[in-house]
Amino acid sequence: MIQRTTPGMNGVAKHHGHGGAVTVAMMAAIDEIGNFKVRCENQIRGLLSLYEASYIEKEGETVLKEAMDFATEQLKEFMEEGSVPEAGGLRDQVAHALQLPLNWRLERVQHRWFIEAFRGDDTINPLLLEFAKLDFNMI
């Protein structure tokens, strides 16, 4: 069961310039009895964001640990069922994140992975992708 009082969440939110927005969003995903709502089935991108954000946890922050466990379990289940769509490279993003969360990876190497992953994605602005390539190649 998730504790509704999480001062650590406010600290994380403030550190990233969000005020209490993260805490409010997190608490909105928790039902009346303290369990995460399983309404994320059609919101795999949101679930992936929850998974990545949960790795910012600090010792003693049970809500982030439970968010991590929930998101990991759901994402693995969706991958096994084959219900993560290929469109937009989402399946690749989920598989990549489950191997190792983004904030545990080397940032520059991660940029290269994203450039390759989004190369064939029609939803990505081609100009931004070109700038990303130029930026990566400057070093």
Number of C-alpha atoms within 10 A of each C-alpha: 11 19 14 13 13 16 11 18 24 18 16 19 16 14 10 10 11 13 15 15 14 19 22 13 10 16 19 12 17 19 12 10 9 14 15 21 12 13 9 16 14 11 10 20 16 13 22 21 13 18 27 21 18 22 16 14 17 13 8 10 18 19 25 24 19 17 25 21 13 19 24 21 12 19 24 15 13 17 14 10 9 11 14 23 13 11 12 16 16 18 18 15 18 23 14 13 20 16 9 11 15 16 13 10 11 9 11 10 10 12 15 14 13 14 15 12 15 18 14 13 14 10 9 12 10 14 9 10 16 13 11 15 15 11 11 14 9 6 6
